[in-house]
Amino acid sequence: MSIRYSQDFKDSLVKLQQEGRSLKSLAEEFGPSKDSIAIWVKQATPVMIQVQSKTLKDVKQLEKRLAILEEENEILNRTAILLTKKIVRNVGLPLVNQFLAQGYALVRILSALKIKPSTYYNWRLWLPSRQEKRREAIKPYILDVYLKVYETLTQVQAAIGWYINFYNRNRISNVA
């Protein structure tokens, strides 16, 4: 069974060891193993980083924070174009799902994209209204009509262009 020691207790043993007490005497007097005390001393020993003194614990926290920021930066780099606009459901949900498939943590993705978790879950549970279903059903018909009108319009424009050219040619030949 492992015993949990308070941070104050650990700090006091580290201080005693730094004052010259041996690990063995501290272990015998206070109970924790020599290895545990050695680990605590190592964690409390400052590390020089660009003229700043940091403990091993601080360095590990900084490394963890750096990893999180790098992951969020990667997500932001891939979505830079989308961030110029408001992210909407039909863009955001597939994007989040894509990053999830690549192994990113949902919390990191939502944080990087500035999407609230409640918004994401509302997107996932969203069902289209009757009106939206009707709009989606009518879109192919509207596109078909548009293409037919465009085709007719292009034919009319071509015919007008031919008549204008014909008229200009005849007018110039009549003058000459």
Secondary structure, DSSP 8 states (H G I E B T S, - for coil): ------HHHHHHHHHHHHTT--HHHHHHHH-S-HHHHHHHHHHHSEEEETTEEEEHHHHHHHHHHHHHHHHHHHHHHHTTTGGGS---HHHHHHHHHHHHHTT--HHHHHHHHT--HHHHHHHHH----HHHHHHHHHHHHHHHHHHHHHHHHHHHHHHHHHHHHHHHHHHHHHH-
